[in-house]
Amino acid sequence: MPESSLNPLSPKKLLLTKWTAVAPRCKEKHFLVVKLVDPEPPGSPMLAVELEAIHTRRIRVLPWRELTDPARWKRGWV
């Protein structure tokens, strides 16, 4: 059974969750969700999150649904 069907992601519960990139770039493998990007206009569904690379502290903004792709992301620090 795929991981997403066992424990579906909710955008409101992503803050401070840990993620591992399946294909690291620039030696950035482990990430932490540090911010939920406020939607425009206010009241519309949230679309993006800010991930901070643990090693370099660089910020990466991406659509939160991208985290559900097991070919790109794994939940937790693996």
N, CA, C, O and CB atoms as a CASP TS submission, in Angstrom:
PFRMAT TS
TARGET T0000
AUTHOR 0000-0000-0000
METHOD Language model
MODEL 1
PARENT N/A
ATOM      1  N   MET     1       0.842  -1.171   0.000  1.00  0.00           N
ATOM      2  CA  MET     1       0.000   0.000   0.000  1.00  0.00           C
ATOM      3  C   MET     1       0.896   1.247   0.000  1.00  0.00           C
ATOM      4  O   MET     1       1.828   1.318   0.802  1.00  0.00           O
ATOM      5  CB  MET     1      -0.963  -0.009   1.224  1.00  0.00           C
ATOM      6  N   PRO     2       0.643   2.230  -0.874  1.00  0.00           N
ATOM      7  CA  PRO     2       1.468   3.441  -0.904  1.00  0.00           C
ATOM      8  C   PRO     2       1.366   4.220   0.399  1.00  0.00           C
ATOM      9  O   PRO     2       0.338   4.203   1.075  1.00  0.00           O
ATOM     10  CB  PRO     2       1.058   4.332  -2.072  1.00  0.00           C
ATOM     11  N   GLU     3       2.448   4.899   0.733  1.00  0.00           N
ATOM     12  CA  GLU     3       2.500   5.670   1.982  1.00  0.00           C
ATOM     13  C   GLU     3       1.404   6.717   2.040  1.00  0.00           C
ATOM     14  O   GLU     3       0.823   6.943   3.102  1.00  0.00           O
ATOM     15  CB  GLU     3       3.858   6.342   2.136  1.00  0.00           C
ATOM     16  N   SER     4       1.105   7.372   0.899  1.00  0.00           N
ATOM     17  CA  SER     4       0.126   8.451   0.907  1.00  0.00           C
ATOM     18  C   SER     4      -1.266   7.969   1.293  1.00  0.00           C
ATOM     19  O   SER     4      -2.030   8.728   1.889  1.00  0.00           O
ATOM     20  CB  SER     4       0.077   9.110  -0.447  1.00  0.00           C
ATOM     21  N   SER     5      -1.620   6.708   0.963  1.00  0.00           N
ATOM     22  CA  SER     5      -2.939   6.220   1.333  1.00  0.00           C
ATOM     23  C   SER     5      -2.991   5.809   2.806  1.00  0.00           C
ATOM     24  O   SER     5      -4.071   5.775   3.396  1.00  0.00           O
ATOM     25  CB  SER     5      -3.330   5.044   0.447  1.00  0.00           C
ATOM     26  N   LEU     6      -1.844   5.498   3.404  1.00  0.00           N
ATOM     27  CA  LEU     6      -1.806   5.134   4.811  1.00  0.00           C
ATOM     28  C   LEU     6      -1.949   6.357   5.713  1.00  0.00           C
ATOM     29  O   LEU     6      -2.636   6.308   6.732  1.00  0.00           O
ATOM     30  CB  LEU     6      -0.513   4.402   5.126  1.00  0.00           C
ATOM     31  N   ASN     7      -1.303   7.441   5.336  1.00  0.00           N
ATOM     32  CA  ASN     7      -1.289   8.639   6.165  1.00  0.00           C
ATOM     33  C   ASN     7      -1.263   9.856   5.236  1.00  0.00           C
ATOM     34  O   ASN     7      -0.191  10.397   4.966  1.00  0.00           O
ATOM     35  CB  ASN     7      -0.059   8.641   7.145  1.00  0.00           C
ATOM     36  N   PRO     8      -2.423  10.293   4.747  1.00  0.00           N
ATOM     37  CA  PRO     8      -2.446  11.397   3.789  1.00  0.00           C
ATOM     38  C   PRO     8      -1.932  12.699   4.401  1.00  0.00           C
ATOM     39  O   PRO     8      -2.071  12.945   5.599  1.00  0.00           O
ATOM     40  CB  PRO     8      -3.858  11.599   3.263  1.00  0.00           C
ATOM     41  N   LEU     9      -1.334  13.525   3.540  1.00  0.00           N
ATOM     42  CA  LEU     9      -0.801  14.813   3.986  1.00  0.00           C
ATOM     43  C   LEU     9      -1.911  15.847   4.074  1.00  0.00           C
ATOM     44  O   LEU     9      -2.819  15.886   3.243  1.00  0.00           O
ATOM     45  CB  LEU     9       0.305  15.302   3.039  1.00  0.00           C
ATOM     46  N   SER    10      -1.816  16.669   5.084  1.00  0.00           N
ATOM     47  CA  SER    10      -2.701  17.812   5.220  1.00  0.00           C
ATOM     48  C   SER    10      -1.810  19.048   5.206  1.00  0.00           C
ATOM     49  O   SER    10      -0.863  19.118   5.989  1.00  0.00           O
ATOM     50  CB  SER    10      -3.578  17.730   6.534  1.00  0.00           C
ATOM     51  N   PRO    11      -2.082  20.022   4.344  1.00  0.00           N
ATOM     52  CA  PRO    11      -1.202  21.191   4.278  1.00  0.00           C
ATOM     53  C   PRO    11      -1.100  21.941   5.595  1.00  0.00           C
ATOM     54  O   PRO    11      -0.064  22.543   5.878  1.00  0.00           O
ATOM     55  CB  PRO    11      -1.685  22.129   3.215  1.00  0.00           C
ATOM     56  N   LYS    12      -2.150  21.919   6.406  1.00  0.00           N
ATOM     57  CA  LYS    12      -2.137  22.645   7.676  1.00  0.00           C
ATOM     58  C   LYS    12      -1.258  21.978   8.722  1.00  0.00           C
ATOM     59  O   LYS    12      -0.907  22.611   9.718  1.00  0.00           O
ATOM     60  CB  LYS    12      -3.541  22.775   8.207  1.00  0.00           C
ATOM     61  N   LYS    13      -0.893  20.709   8.521  1.00  0.00           N
ATOM     62  CA  LYS    13      -0.075  19.985   9.493  1.00  0.00           C
ATOM     63  C   LYS    13       1.360  19.788   9.021  1.00  0.00           C
ATOM     64  O   LYS    13       2.092  18.988   9.604  1.00  0.00           O
ATOM     65  CB  LYS    13      -0.697  18.642   9.789  1.00  0.00           C
ATOM     66  N   LEU    14       1.777  20.502   7.976  1.00  0.00           N
ATOM     67  CA  LEU    14       3.120  20.325   7.426  1.00  0.00           C
ATOM     68  C   LEU    14       4.202  21.108   8.167  1.00  0.00           C
ATOM     69  O   LEU    14       5.377  20.747   8.095  1.00  0.00           O
ATOM     70  CB  LEU    14       3.123  20.729   5.988  1.00  0.00           C
ATOM     71  N   LEU    15       3.831  22.159   8.868  1.00  0.00           N
ATOM     72  CA  LEU    15       4.826  23.006   9.524  1.00  0.00           C
ATOM     73  C   LEU    15       5.708  22.186  10.462  1.00  0.00           C
ATOM     74  O   LEU    15       5.213  21.427  11.296  1.00  0.00           O
ATOM     75  CB  LEU    15       4.139  24.137  10.300  1.00  0.00           C
ATOM     76  N   LEU    16       7.021  22.350  10.313  1.00  0.00           N
ATOM     77  CA  LEU    16       8.069  21.689  11.094  1.00  0.00           C
ATOM     78  C   LEU    16       8.184  20.182  10.845  1.00  0.00           C
ATOM     79  O   LEU    16       8.779  19.467  11.651  1.00  0.00           O
ATOM     80  CB  LEU    16       7.821  21.924  12.548  1.00  0.00           C
ATOM     81  N   THR    17       7.618  19.695   9.735  1.00  0.00           N
ATOM     82  CA  THR    17       7.815  18.290   9.384  1.00  0.00           C
ATOM     83  C   THR    17       9.151  18.136   8.661  1.00  0.00           C
ATOM     84  O   THR    17       9.653  19.080   8.050  1.00  0.00           O
ATOM     85  CB  THR    17       6.645  17.765   8.500  1.00  0.00           C
ATOM     86  N   LYS    18       9.717  16.930   8.741  1.00  0.00           N
ATOM     87  CA  LYS    18      11.030  16.636   8.171  1.00  0.00           C
ATOM     88  C   LYS    18      10.872  15.845   6.882  1.00  0.00           C
ATOM     89  O   LYS    18       9.997  14.986   6.771  1.00  0.00           O
ATOM     90  CB  LYS    18      11.903  15.858   9.176  1.00  0.00           C
ATOM     91  N   TRP    19      11.744  16.150   5.889  1.00  0.00           N
ATOM     92  CA  TRP    19      11.682  15.507   4.581  1.00  0.00           C
ATOM     93  C   TRP    19      13.076  15.192   4.068  1.00  0.00           C
ATOM     94  O   TRP    19      14.034  15.906   4.364  1.00  0.00           O
ATOM     95  CB  TRP    19      10.941  16.391   3.583  1.00  0.00           C
ATOM     96  N   THR    20      13.180  14.116   3.296  1.00  0.00           N
ATOM     97  CA  THR    20      14.434  13.724   2.662  1.00  0.00           C
ATOM     98  C   THR    20      14.237  13.740   1.153  1.00  0.00           C
ATOM     99  O   THR    20      13.300  13.131   0.638  1.00  0.00           O
ATOM    100  CB  THR    20      14.902  12.317   3.151  1.00  0.00           C
ATOM    101  N   ALA    21      15.121  14.437   0.447  1.00  0.00           N
ATOM    102  CA  ALA    21      15.066  14.456  -1.015  1.00  0.00           C
ATOM    103  C   ALA    21      15.592  13.124  -1.535  1.00  0.00           C
ATOM    104  O   ALA    21      16.649  12.663  -1.105  1.00  0.00           O
ATOM    105  CB  ALA    21      15.892  15.653  -1.601  1.00  0.00           C
ATOM    106  N   VAL    22      14.862  12.505  -2.455  1.00  0.00           N
ATOM    107  CA  VAL    22      15.290  11.236  -3.041  1.00  0.00           C
ATOM    108  C   VAL    22      16.528  11.456  -3.913  1.00  0.00           C
ATOM    109  O   VAL    22      17.443  10.633  -3.915  1.00  0.00           O
ATOM    110  CB  VAL    22      14.143  10.601  -3.873  1.00  0.00           C
ATOM    111  N   ALA    23      16.553  12.570  -4.653  1.00  0.00           N
ATOM    112  CA  ALA    23      17.698  12.919  -5.498  1.00  0.00           C
ATOM    113  C   ALA    23      18.253  14.264  -5.020  1.00  0.00           C
ATOM    114  O   ALA    23      17.858  15.313  -5.530  1.00  0.00           O
ATOM    115  CB  ALA    23      17.288  12.981  -7.021  1.00  0.00           C
ATOM    116  N   PRO    24      19.168  14.237  -4.042  1.00  0.00           N
ATOM    117  CA  PRO    24      19.700  15.494  -3.493  1.00  0.00           C
ATOM    118  C   PRO    24      20.389  16.357  -4.548  1.00  0.00           C
ATOM    119  O   PRO    24      21.017  15.849  -5.477  1.00  0.00           O
ATOM    120  CB  PRO    24      20.679  15.194  -2.374  1.00  0.00           C
ATOM    121  N   ARG    25      20.256  17.680  -4.380  1.00  0.00           N
ATOM    122  CA  ARG    25      20.942  18.642  -5.245  1.00  0.00           C
ATOM    123  C   ARG    25      21.836  19.510  -4.363  1.00  0.00           C
ATOM    124  O   ARG    25      21.436  19.903  -3.267  1.00  0.00           O
ATOM    125  CB  ARG    25      19.916  19.521  -6.058  1.00  0.00           C
ATOM    126  N   CYS    26      23.038  19.810  -4.837  1.00  0.00           N
ATOM    127  CA  CYS    26      23.981  20.673  -4.105  1.00  0.00           C
ATOM    128  C   CYS    26      24.209  20.168  -2.678  1.00  0.00           C
ATOM    129  O   CYS    26      24.315  20.964  -1.746  1.00  0.00           O
ATOM    130  CB  CYS    26      23.460  22.123  -4.068  1.00  0.00           C
ATOM    131  N   LYS    27      24.283  18.864  -2.512  1.00  0.00           N
ATOM    132  CA  LYS    27      24.499  18.219  -1.209  1.00  0.00           C
ATOM    133  C   LYS    27      23.387  18.517  -0.208  1.00  0.00           C
ATOM    134  O   LYS    27      23.581  18.389   1.001  1.00  0.00           O
ATOM    135  CB  LYS    27      25.826  18.662  -0.630  1.00  0.00           C
ATOM    136  N   GLU    28      22.228  18.914  -0.712  1.00  0.00           N
ATOM    137  CA  GLU    28      21.086  19.184   0.156  1.00  0.00           C
ATOM    138  C   GLU    28      20.142  17.985   0.101  1.00  0.00           C
ATOM    139  O   GLU    28      19.500  17.726  -0.917  1.00  0.00           O
ATOM    140  CB  GLU    28      20.349  20.499  -0.266  1.00  0.00           C
ATOM    141  N   LYS    29      20.072  17.266   1.209  1.00  0.00           N
ATOM    142  CA  LYS    29      19.274  16.048   1.273  1.00  0.00           C
ATOM    143  C   LYS    29      18.151  16.148   2.290  1.00  0.00           C
ATOM    144  O   LYS    29      17.026  15.730   2.014  1.00  0.00           O
ATOM    145  CB  LYS    29      20.154  14.871   1.603  1.00  0.00           C
ATOM    146  N   HIS    30      18.442  16.696   3.464  1.00  0.00           N
ATOM    147  CA  HIS    30      17.452  16.768   4.541  1.00  0.00           C
ATOM    148  C   HIS    30      16.882  18.177   4.652  1.00  0.00           C
ATOM    149  O   HIS    30      17.607  19.170   4.600  1.00  0.00           O
ATOM    150  CB  HIS    30      18.078  16.342   5.882  1.00  0.00           C
ATOM    151  N   PHE    31      15.558  18.231   4.807  1.00  0.00           N
ATOM    152  CA  PHE    31      14.845  19.508   4.825  1.00  0.00           C
ATOM    153  C   PHE    31      13.827  19.543   5.950  1.00  0.00           C
ATOM    154  O   PHE    31      13.370  18.510   6.438  1.00  0.00           O
ATOM    155  CB  PHE    31      14.152  19.758   3.484  1.00  0.00           C
ATOM    156  N   LEU    32      13.486  20.763   6.347  1.00  0.00           N
ATOM    157  CA  LEU    32      12.470  21.007   7.359  1.00  0.00           C
ATOM    158  C   LEU    32      11.494  22.035   6.786  1.00  0.00           C
ATOM    159  O   LEU    32      11.919  23.050   6.233  1.00  0.00           O
ATOM    160  CB  LEU    32      13.110  21.504   8.714  1.00  0.00           C
ATOM    161  N   VAL    33      10.190  21.781   6.915  1.00  0.00           N
ATOM    162  CA  VAL    33       9.195  22.762   6.477  1.00  0.00           C
ATOM    163  C   VAL    33       9.187  23.872   7.523  1.00  0.00           C
ATOM    164  O   VAL    33       8.795  23.651   8.669  1.00  0.00           O
ATOM    165  CB  VAL    33       7.753  22.111   6.303  1.00  0.00           C
ATOM    166  N   VAL    34       9.624  25.070   7.123  1.00  0.00           N
ATOM    167  CA  VAL    34       9.750  26.180   8.070  1.00  0.00           C
ATOM    168  C   VAL    34       8.636  27.211   7.948  1.00  0.00           C
ATOM    169  O   VAL    34       8.455  28.044   8.837  1.00  0.00           O
ATOM    170  CB  VAL    34      11.071  26.860   7.878  1.00  0.00           C
ATOM    171  N   LYS    35       7.884  27.156   6.838  1.00  0.00           N
ATOM    172  CA  LYS    35       6.818  28.154   6.670  1.00  0.00           C
ATOM    173  C   LYS    35       5.769  27.628   5.697  1.00  0.00           C
ATOM    174  O   LYS    35       6.083  26.963   4.710  1.00  0.00           O
ATOM    175  CB  LYS    35       7.397  29.507   6.161  1.00  0.00           C
ATOM    176  N   LEU    36       4.522  27.941   6.004  1.00  0.00           N
ATOM    177  CA  LEU    36       3.426  27.698   5.078  1.00  0.00           C
ATOM    178  C   LEU    36       3.199  29.008   4.343  1.00  0.00           C
ATOM    179  O   LEU    36       2.937  30.030   4.978  1.00  0.00           O
ATOM    180  CB  LEU    36       2.115  27.197   5.818  1.00  0.00           C
ATOM    181  N   VAL    37       3.292  29.001   3.029  1.00  0.00           N
ATOM    182  CA  VAL    37       3.160  30.234   2.242  1.00  0.00           C
ATOM    183  C   VAL    37       1.690  30.639   2.209  1.00  0.00           C
ATOM    184  O   VAL    37       0.827  29.861   1.801  1.00  0.00           O
ATOM    185  CB  VAL    37       3.718  30.045   0.788  1.00  0.00           C
ATOM    186  N   ASP    38       1.421  31.860   2.644  1.00  0.00           N
ATOM    187  CA  ASP    38       0.044  32.361   2.688  1.00  0.00           C
ATOM    188  C   ASP    38      -0.528  32.445   1.280  1.00  0.00           C
ATOM    189  O   ASP    38       0.132  32.938   0.366  1.00  0.00           O
ATOM    190  CB  ASP    38      -0.016  33.746   3.375  1.00  0.00           C
ATOM    191  N   PRO    39      -1.761  31.961   1.104  1.00  0.00           N
ATOM    192  CA  PRO    39      -2.368  31.981  -0.231  1.00  0.00           C
ATOM    193  C   PRO    39      -2.832  33.376  -0.616  1.00  0.00           C
ATOM    194  O   PRO    39      -3.109  34.219   0.237  1.00  0.00           O
ATOM    195  CB  PRO    39      -3.542  31.013  -0.294  1.00  0.00           C
ATOM    196  N   GLU    40      -2.908  33.593  -1.909  1.00  0.00           N
ATOM    197  CA  GLU    40      -3.462  34.830  -2.454  1.00  0.00           C
ATOM    198  C   GLU    40      -4.640  34.459  -3.317  1.00  0.00           C
ATOM    199  O   GLU    40      -4.466  33.611  -4.192  1.00  0.00           O
ATOM    200  CB  GLU    40      -2.399  35.639  -3.266  1.00  0.00           C
ATOM    201  N   PRO    41      -5.784  34.996  -3.158  1.00  0.00           N
ATOM    202  CA  PRO    41      -6.214  35.909  -2.093  1.00  0.00           C
ATOM    203  C   PRO    41      -6.372  35.161  -0.777  1.00  0.00           C
ATOM    204  O   PRO    41      -6.521  33.939  -0.778  1.00  0.00           O
ATOM    205  CB  PRO    41      -7.536  36.600  -2.470  1.00  0.00           C
ATOM    206  N   PRO    42      -6.341  35.873   0.343  1.00  0.00           N
ATOM    207  CA  PRO    42      -6.530  35.231   1.642  1.00  0.00           C
ATOM    208  C   PRO    42      -7.839  34.438   1.679  1.00  0.00           C
ATOM    209  O   PRO    42      -8.862  34.873   1.151  1.00  0.00           O
ATOM    210  CB  PRO    42      -6.516  36.282   2.761  1.00  0.00           C
ATOM    211  N   GLY    43      -7.782  33.283   2.307  1.00  0.00           N
ATOM    212  CA  GLY    43      -8.959  32.436   2.376  1.00  0.00           C
ATOM    213  C   GLY    43      -8.979  31.341   1.331  1.00  0.00           C
ATOM    214  O   GLY    43      -9.741  30.382   1.452  1.00  0.00           O
ATOM    215  N   SER    44      -8.144  31.472   0.295  1.00  0.00           N
ATOM    216  CA  SER    44      -8.066  30.411  -0.714  1.00  0.00           C
ATOM    217  C   SER    44      -7.128  29.315  -0.198  1.00  0.00           C
ATOM    218  O   SER    44      -6.385  29.538   0.758  1.00  0.00           O
ATOM    219  CB  SER    44      -7.566  30.976  -2.095  1.00  0.00           C
ATOM    220  N   PRO    45      -7.159  28.135  -0.823  1.00  0.00           N
ATOM    221  CA  PRO    45      -6.330  27.028  -0.329  1.00  0.00           C
ATOM    222  C   PRO    45      -4.832  27.333  -0.404  1.00  0.00           C
ATOM    223  O   PRO    45      -4.360  28.004  -1.321  1.00  0.00           O
ATOM    224  CB  PRO    45      -6.630  25.767  -1.122  1.00  0.00           C
ATOM    225  N   MET    46      -4.104  26.822   0.586  1.00  0.00           N
ATOM    226  CA  MET    46      -2.655  26.980   0.603  1.00  0.00           C
ATOM    227  C   MET    46      -2.052  26.130  -0.515  1.00  0.00           C
ATOM    228  O   MET    46      -2.460  24.987  -0.720  1.00  0.00           O
ATOM    229  CB  MET    46      -2.063  26.580   1.990  1.00  0.00           C
ATOM    230  N   LEU    47      -1.084  26.688  -1.233  1.00  0.00           N
ATOM    231  CA  LEU    47      -0.497  25.974  -2.354  1.00  0.00           C
ATOM    232  C   LEU    47       0.975  25.632  -2.177  1.00  0.00           C
ATOM    233  O   LEU    47       1.463  24.690  -2.802  1.00  0.00           O
ATOM    234  CB  LEU    47      -0.662  26.776  -3.583  1.00  0.00           C
ATOM    235  N   ALA    48       1.695  26.375  -1.339  1.00  0.00           N
ATOM    236  CA  ALA    48       3.147  26.190  -1.277  1.00  0.00           C
ATOM    237  C   ALA    48       3.666  26.203   0.158  1.00  0.00           C
ATOM    238  O   ALA    48       3.021  26.698   1.081  1.00  0.00           O
ATOM    239  CB  ALA    48       3.847  27.274  -2.084  1.00  0.00           C
ATOM    240  N   VAL    49       4.879  25.626   0.301  1.00  0.00           N
ATOM    241  CA  VAL    49       5.587  25.620   1.581  1.00  0.00           C
ATOM    242  C   VAL    49       7.026  26.060   1.343  1.00  0.00           C
ATOM    243  O   VAL    49       7.537  25.984   0.226  1.00  0.00           O
ATOM    244  CB  VAL    49       5.538  24.207   2.250  1.00  0.00           C
ATOM    245  N   GLU    50       7.669  26.519   2.410  1.00  0.00           N
ATOM    246  CA  GLU    50       9.101  26.820   2.367  1.00  0.00           C
ATOM    247  C   GLU    50       9.828  25.703   3.093  1.00  0.00           C
ATOM    248  O   GLU    50       9.520  25.384   4.241  1.00  0.00           O
ATOM    249  CB  GLU    50       9.423  28.220   3.010  1.00  0.00           C
ATOM    250  N   LEU    51      10.799  25.112   2.407  1.00  0.00           N
ATOM    251  CA  LEU    51      11.649  24.084   2.998  1.00  0.00           C
ATOM    252  C   LEU    51      13.016  24.678   3.233  1.00  0.00           C
ATOM    253  O   LEU    51      13.541  25.391   2.377  1.00  0.00           O
ATOM    254  CB  LEU    51      11.737  22.825   2.094  1.00  0.00           C
ATOM    255  N   GLU    52      13.604  24.392   4.388  1.00  0.00           N
ATOM    256  CA  GLU    52      14.960  24.844   4.682  1.00  0.00           C
ATOM    257  C   GLU    52      15.878  23.645   4.689  1.00  0.00           C
ATOM    258  O   GLU    52      15.632  22.667   5.395  1.00  0.00           O
ATOM    259  CB  GLU    52      15.026  25.596   6.035  1.00  0.00           C
ATOM    260  N   ALA    53      16.953  23.720   3.891  1.00  0.00           N
ATOM    261  CA  ALA    53      17.953  22.656   3.875  1.00  0.00           C
ATOM    262  C   ALA    53      18.693  22.687   5.207  1.00  0.00           C
ATOM    263  O   ALA    53      19.160  23.742   5.635  1.00  0.00           O
ATOM    264  CB  ALA    53      18.946  22.819   2.670  1.00  0.00           C
ATOM    265  N   ILE    54      18.798  21.556   5.850  1.00  0.00           N
ATOM    266  CA  ILE    54      19.403  21.491   7.178  1.00  0.00           C
ATOM    267  C   ILE    54      20.890  21.833   7.133  1.00  0.00           C
ATOM    268  O   ILE    54      21.387  22.544   8.006  1.00  0.00           O
ATOM    269  CB  ILE    54      19.204  20.102   7.780  1.00  0.00           C
ATOM    270  N   HIS    55      21.593  21.338   6.138  1.00  0.00           N
ATOM    271  CA  HIS    55      23.044  21.538   6.068  1.00  0.00           C
ATOM    272  C   HIS    55      23.427  22.962   5.651  1.00  0.00           C
ATOM    273  O   HIS    55      24.328  23.551   6.248  1.00  0.00           O
ATOM    274  CB  HIS    55      23.653  20.544   5.095  1.00  0.00           C
ATOM    275  N   THR    56      22.759  23.524   4.639  1.00  0.00           N
ATOM    276  CA  THR    56      23.154  24.824   4.092  1.00  0.00           C
ATOM    277  C   THR    56      22.267  25.986   4.528  1.00  0.00           C
ATOM    278  O   THR    56      22.624  27.148   4.331  1.00  0.00           O
ATOM    279  CB  THR    56      23.155  24.751   2.605  1.00  0.00           C
ATOM    280  N   ARG    57      21.102  25.677   5.127  1.00  0.00           N
ATOM    281  CA  ARG    57      20.130  26.688   5.557  1.00  0.00           C
ATOM    282  C   ARG    57      19.478  27.427   4.385  1.00  0.00           C
ATOM    283  O   ARG    57      18.806  28.437   4.593  1.00  0.00           O
ATOM    284  CB  ARG    57      20.807  27.690   6.470  1.00  0.00           C
ATOM    285  N   ARG    58      19.669  26.935   3.155  1.00  0.00           N
ATOM    286  CA  ARG    58      19.012  27.558   2.007  1.00  0.00           C
ATOM    287  C   ARG    58      17.521  27.253   2.037  1.00  0.00           C
ATOM    288  O   ARG    58      17.098  26.181   2.469  1.00  0.00           O
ATOM    289  CB  ARG    58      19.638  27.068   0.682  1.00  0.00           C
ATOM    290  N   ILE    59      16.734  28.217   1.568  1.00  0.00           N
ATOM    291  CA  ILE    59      15.274  28.084   1.532  1.00  0.00           C
ATOM    292  C   ILE    59      14.853  27.715   0.114  1.00  0.00           C
ATOM    293  O   ILE    59      15.375  28.231  -0.874  1.00  0.00           O
ATOM    294  CB  ILE    59      14.571  29.406   1.998  1.00  0.00           C
ATOM    295  N   ARG    60      13.896  26.810   0.057  1.00  0.00           N
ATOM    296  CA  ARG    60      13.346  26.351  -1.214  1.00  0.00           C
ATOM    297  C   ARG    60      11.828  26.418  -1.098  1.00  0.00           C
ATOM    298  O   ARG    60      11.260  25.892  -0.141  1.00  0.00           O
ATOM    299  CB  ARG    60      13.835  24.892  -1.571  1.00  0.00           C
ATOM    300  N   VAL    61      11.162  27.058  -2.058  1.00  0.00           N
ATOM    301  CA  VAL    61       9.702  27.147  -2.060  1.00  0.00           C
ATOM    302  C   VAL    61       9.186  26.179  -3.111  1.00  0.00           C
ATOM    303  O   VAL    61       9.654  26.169  -4.249  1.00  0.00           O
ATOM    304  CB  VAL    61       9.208  28.614  -2.343  1.00  0.00           C
ATOM    305  N   LEU    62       8.206  25.359  -2.712  1.00  0.00           N
ATOM    306  CA  LEU    62       7.629  24.435  -3.676  1.00  0.00           C
ATOM    307  C   LEU    62       6.176  24.159  -3.349  1.00  0.00           C
ATOM    308  O   LEU    62       5.745  24.339  -2.210  1.00  0.00           O
ATOM    309  CB  LEU    62       8.417  23.135  -3.713  1.00  0.00           C
ATOM    310  N   PRO    63       5.415  23.717  -4.353  1.00  0.00           N
ATOM    311  CA  PRO    63       4.024  23.356  -4.076  1.00  0.00           C
ATOM    312  C   PRO    63       3.987  22.223  -3.053  1.00  0.00           C
ATOM    313  O   PRO    63       4.732  21.253  -3.191  1.00  0.00           O
ATOM    314  CB  PRO    63       3.285  22.940  -5.381  1.00  0.00           C
ATOM    315  N   TRP    64       3.146  22.324  -2.044  1.00  0.00           N
ATOM    316  CA  TRP    64       3.141  21.324  -0.976  1.00  0.00           C
ATOM    317  C   TRP    64       2.777  19.949  -1.502  1.00  0.00           C
ATOM    318  O   TRP    64       3.221  18.946  -0.943  1.00  0.00           O
ATOM    319  CB  TRP    64       2.172  21.726   0.122  1.00  0.00           C
ATOM    320  N   ARG    65       1.988  19.872  -2.556  1.00  0.00           N
ATOM    321  CA  ARG    65       1.591  18.569  -3.103  1.00  0.00           C
ATOM    322  C   ARG    65       2.770  17.806  -3.711  1.00  0.00           C
ATOM    323  O   ARG    65       2.702  16.589  -3.881  1.00  0.00           O
ATOM    324  CB  ARG    65       0.511  18.758  -4.157  1.00  0.00           C
ATOM    325  N   GLU    66       3.845  18.517  -4.036  1.00  0.00           N
ATOM    326  CA  GLU    66       5.038  17.839  -4.554  1.00  0.00           C
ATOM    327  C   GLU    66       5.611  16.868  -3.515  1.00  0.00           C
ATOM    328  O   GLU    66       6.255  15.883  -3.876  1.00  0.00           O
ATOM    329  CB  GLU    66       6.109  18.876  -4.961  1.00  0.00           C
ATOM    330  N   LEU    67       5.381  17.141  -2.242  1.00  0.00           N
ATOM    331  CA  LEU    67       5.877  16.271  -1.178  1.00  0.00           C
ATOM    332  C   LEU    67       5.193  14.898  -1.178  1.00  0.00           C
ATOM    333  O   LEU    67       5.680  13.965  -0.539  1.00  0.00           O
ATOM    334  CB  LEU    67       5.678  16.944   0.170  1.00  0.00           C
ATOM    335  N   THR    68       4.082  14.773  -1.882  1.00  0.00           N
ATOM    336  CA  THR    68       3.386  13.483  -1.959  1.00  0.00           C
ATOM    337  C   THR    68       3.975  12.573  -3.015  1.00  0.00           C
ATOM    338  O   THR    68       3.559  11.419  -3.127  1.00  0.00           O
ATOM    339  CB  THR    68       1.919  13.699  -2.243  1.00  0.00           C
ATOM    340  N   ASP    69       4.941  13.061  -3.804  1.00  0.00           N
ATOM    341  CA  ASP    69       5.563  12.262  -4.863  1.00  0.00           C
ATOM    342  C   ASP    69       6.708  11.431  -4.276  1.00  0.00           C
ATOM    343  O   ASP    69       7.760  11.980  -3.948  1.00  0.00           O
ATOM    344  CB  ASP    69       6.082  13.177  -6.013  1.00  0.00           C
ATOM    345  N   PRO    70       6.514  10.104  -4.142  1.00  0.00           N
ATOM    346  CA  PRO    70       7.557   9.263  -3.535  1.00  0.00           C
ATOM    347  C   PRO    70       8.822   9.147  -4.384  1.00  0.00           C
ATOM    348  O   PRO    70       9.854   8.695  -3.889  1.00  0.00           O
ATOM    349  CB  PRO    70       7.009   7.883  -3.280  1.00  0.00           C
ATOM    350  N   ALA    71       8.760   9.542  -5.634  1.00  0.00           N
ATOM    351  CA  ALA    71       9.950   9.541  -6.478  1.00  0.00           C
ATOM    352  C   ALA    71      10.839  10.751  -6.179  1.00  0.00           C
ATOM    353  O   ALA    71      11.998  10.783  -6.593  1.00  0.00           O
ATOM    354  CB  ALA    71       9.550   9.531  -7.959  1.00  0.00           C
ATOM    355  N   ARG    72      10.306  11.747  -5.463  1.00  0.00           N
ATOM    356  CA  ARG    72      11.064  12.958  -5.156  1.00  0.00           C
ATOM    357  C   ARG    72      11.325  13.166  -3.674  1.00  0.00           C
ATOM    358  O   ARG    72      12.367  13.702  -3.298  1.00  0.00           O
ATOM    359  CB  ARG    72      10.346  14.140  -5.691  1.00  0.00           C
ATOM    360  N   TRP    73      10.369  12.739  -2.809  1.00  0.00           N
ATOM    361  CA  TRP    73      10.463  13.037  -1.385  1.00  0.00           C
ATOM    362  C   TRP    73      10.073  11.841  -0.535  1.00  0.00           C
ATOM    363  O   TRP    73       9.191  11.062  -0.898  1.00  0.00           O
ATOM    364  CB  TRP    73       9.588  14.225  -1.039  1.00  0.00           C
ATOM    365  N   LYS    74      10.746  11.708   0.607  1.00  0.00           N
ATOM    366  CA  LYS    74      10.394  10.717   1.630  1.00  0.00           C
ATOM    367  C   LYS    74      10.139  11.466   2.928  1.00  0.00           C
ATOM    368  O   LYS    74      10.847  12.415   3.263  1.00  0.00           O
ATOM    369  CB  LYS    74      11.527   9.635   1.810  1.00  0.00           C
ATOM    370  N   ARG    75       9.131  11.029   3.643  1.00  0.00           N
ATOM    371  CA  ARG    75       8.806  11.655   4.921  1.00  0.00           C
ATOM    372  C   ARG    75       9.856  11.291   5.963  1.00  0.00           C
ATOM    373  O   ARG    75      10.288  10.141   6.039  1.00  0.00           O
ATOM    374  CB  ARG    75       7.402  11.227   5.397  1.00  0.00           C
ATOM    375  N   GLY    76      10.263  12.261   6.760  1.00  0.00           N
ATOM    376  CA  GLY    76      11.278  12.025   7.783  1.00  0.00           C
ATOM    377  C   GLY    76      12.671  12.179   7.214  1.00  0.00           C
ATOM    378  O   GLY    76      12.838  12.437   6.023  1.00  0.00           O
ATOM    379  N   TRP    77      13.674  12.019   8.068  1.00  0.00           N
ATOM    380  CA  TRP    77      15.078  12.079   7.625  1.00  0.00           C
ATOM    381  C   TRP    77      15.572  10.656   7.520  1.00  0.00           C
ATOM    382  O   TRP    77      15.787   9.977   8.525  1.00  0.00           O
ATOM    383  CB  TRP    77      15.980  12.925   8.610  1.00  0.00           C
ATOM    384  N   VAL    78      15.746  10.217   6.294  1.00  0.00           N
ATOM    385  CA  VAL    78      16.157   8.845   6.020  1.00  0.00           C
ATOM    386  C   VAL    78      17.634   8.793   5.715  1.00  0.00           C
ATOM    387  O   VAL    78      18.174   7.718   5.456  1.00  0.00           O
ATOM    388  CB  VAL    78      15.357   8.257   4.860  1.00  0.00           C
TER
END
